[in-house]
Amino acid sequence: MAIPELPSPDGLVLRPFRGVRFAVDDLAAVTSPPYDLISREDVQTLLDAHPNNVVRLILPGSDQHRYAEARETMLSWLASGVLATDDLPALYVYEQSGPGVLLRGLIGDLGLSDPGKRIVLPHENVMPGTVADRLALMRTTESNLEPIFLLYDGDGGFTSRLIADVTTTRRPAVDVLTDDGIAHRLWALTDQEELDGVAAELYGRQALIADGHHRYATYLALQREYHAEGRGPGPWDFGLALLVDSTAYPPDLKAIHRVIPGLPLQEAAARAKGAWQVHDFAHVEEALEALASATGPAFVLAGNGPSHLLTDPDPVQVEHAMPAARSARWKSLVTSVLSEFLLPKVWGIQDDERSVLIVHHDPAIAVRMARRESGTAVIVRPLNVEDVLAIAAEGERVPRKSTSFGPKPRTGLILRTFATG
């Protein structure tokens, strides 16, 4: 049986949709960080914060019935009025502000495009297990529970001017302060002339996926699945997305660290000495200071005992480990050296979800986890934004979990269901 051709726009499409929003008194208490930033300890804290916290939908548990439970929870909240659907389709202006933080963009239905058209540009590889998990949740709930985060070059055009006007002159539909001190506001754009202006400007643009590669891969997988079943065009041809003009609101790119359970720190350092310069430090803080000023590929190894700074890897060994087809820029990335050389060649470890744990942003959390797991924390410097953009523009993808663009949208402010999309 031939697979039907999928609907695919020839330009960037962000269409209005009827948002689903919490109708509770304490809106902050039902929101959460994105699912992949929530630790096991955080889950319980969020559950305790409010009986209707969105974590019950995005991370519904660990047993075989968890996806069905998420669906039943969502249907119950819709029936009881905990969740309510907006009357009119809208694009939603989203603002996130706080000390050192200002992000503004549009949340809407992103038209899913053929990757070959290079309208939506991924820059990072994904792991099949995570996609399978998100696909099962999305298929069962028939909803997009949190937006992916896209960047585009708006160059101060109509959309950017409209967002600036809306956020400074109009009353928001949502105005909430979360416990991290960040204010989140939403405005619904329903004026047809404004919507048409946005649509016309965006159609000729490209967008880079800053955050949400696994969710975007899930959007595409579900679209293919539903069309193979003969469902035809529908809400599965779109996915919830936040689109931000990177010229007006430059992103913050942070590091993602690794923890290798069961690899003792001193063994990790000893095995690295055949390929790296290994510098010893009594305190991890000293090693991190040295990492900040190091040139070329460098990592801090930390856990139980003295810390170590790895610098100046053997260039012959590194080059031999790198895939021949990759560009010189890709080979120079610290995460490429980590995933292609340090992990598999030096330590004999496969870079997968079971062998390598992920910690976003905070080295201290990675060190604590390494000590708890009797393993090694690998502290990584953030990549350069220009390198990521250039690699994506050439059609390459950086290794998995190489980038953490921010500030990330808060989960639970607005949802999208297929029934209303």
Secondary structure, DSSP 8 states (H G I E B T S, - for coil): ---------SS--EE-B--EEE--S-GGGG-BS-GGG--HHHHHHHHHH-TT-THHHHS--SSTTHHHHHHHHHHHHHHHTSEEE-SS-BEEEEEEEETTEEEEEEEEEEE---GGG-SEE--B---HHHHHHHHHHHHHHTEE-S-EEEEE--TT-HHHHHHHHHHHHS--SEEEE-TTS-EEEEEEE--HHHHHHHHHHHTT--EEEEE-HHHHHHHHHHHHHHHHTT--SSGGGEEEEEEEETTTS--EEE-EEEEETT--HHHHHHHHTTTSEEEEESSHHHHHHHHHH--SS-EEEEESS-EEEEE---HHHHHHHS-TTS-HHHHHSHHHHIIIIIIIIIS----STTTSEEEES-HHHHHHHHHHTTSEEEE-----HHHHHHHHHTT--B-TT--EEES---BTS-BEETTT-
